[in-house]
Amino acid sequence: MFDYTPSPTLLAGRIILVTGAGSGIGRAAAKSFAAHGATVILLGRTIKKLEAVYDEIEDAGSPQPAIYPMNLETATPNDYETLANTLETEFGQLNGLLHNAGLLGRLSPIEHYDMKLWYQVMQVNLNAPFLLQQACLRVMKRAVDASIVFTSADVGRKAKAYWGAYSVSKFAIEGLMQILADELETNTTIRVNSINPGAVRTAMRRAAYPGEEPTTIPVPESIMPLYLYLMGPDSGEVNGQTLSVNSHPLSVK
């Protein structure tokens, strides 16, 4: 597990957008970022879940978050542009963007993979992060420094049979991360990296491994040190890296 102890004010004054913020890793990340001083924009499709996270952040005494409902499966390029305009108007800049929302799809041989489901998974896991990031880059460039974090997976770095669209989408996300990191490294203060969270106790994990004993799997809160590190100024020199929570990817001084 990544060993890092952040300052309590690590993210003070920062504006961070988290997709899939209503549950699982997204919920834990949003609460953790807020607990370290960030103003968090909670993006997701289920308003009730976002409101619950909003209340938890406020009850903890963290900076007041914001809710931005959006269905990534049906959102259009104009919807993303509207989001970027709203961020620019309301906050002036964007210091962090965690691409966390995702669909598992179905474990199935490629030969029998449902075409409609394939498109759904690609839309949420790949096209949505691309469109969102493209729209938000100009807002992130207004920040003194900014961090983009893409959520990857084991099967996005080494493929396994039957993981279909999910695996392919994560391989593509790794490519998108590397391209952006290379493009933004020279003329901006934006850094771009990916995190493989490993096995985490989430609804997606339960769907993928229904026979697994959940109490043996780490909870999302336990993997937050790496997310905090990448979102904060301590990782200012880290760019274009494919990081993993469980592989001690960095030496932090």
HELIX and SHEET records of a PDB file:
HELIX    1   1 GLY A   24  ALA A   35  1                                  12    
HELIX    2   2 ILE A   47  ASP A   59  1                                  13    
HELIX    3   3 PRO A   77  PHE A   91  1                                  15    
HELIX    4   4 ILE A  110  HIS A  112  5                                   3    
HELIX    5   5 MET A  115  MET A  122  1                                   8    
HELIX    6   6 GLN A  123  ASN A  127  3                                   5    
HELIX    7   7 ALA A  128  MET A  140  1                                  13    
HELIX    8   8 ASP A  154  GLY A  156  5                                   3    
HELIX    9   9 GLY A  164  LEU A  184  1                                  21    
HELIX   10  10 ALA A  203  ALA A  208  1                                   6    
HELIX   11  11 PRO A  214  THR A  216  5                                   3    
HELIX   12  12 PRO A  220  ILE A  223  5                                   4    
HELIX   13  13 MET A  224  MET A  231  1                                   8    
HELIX   14  14 PRO A  233  SER A  235  5                                   3    
HELIX   15  15 VAL A  245  SER A  247  5                                   3    
SHEET    1   A 7 ALA A  66  PRO A  69  0                                        
SHEET    2   A 7 THR A  39  GLY A  44  1                                        
SHEET    3   A 7 ILE A  15  THR A  19  1                                        
SHEET    4   A 7 GLY A  96  HIS A  99  1                                        
SHEET    5   A 7 ALA A 146  THR A 151  1                                        
SHEET    6   A 7 ILE A 190  ASN A 196  1                                        
SHEET    7   A 7 THR A 242  SER A 244  1                                        
END                                                                             
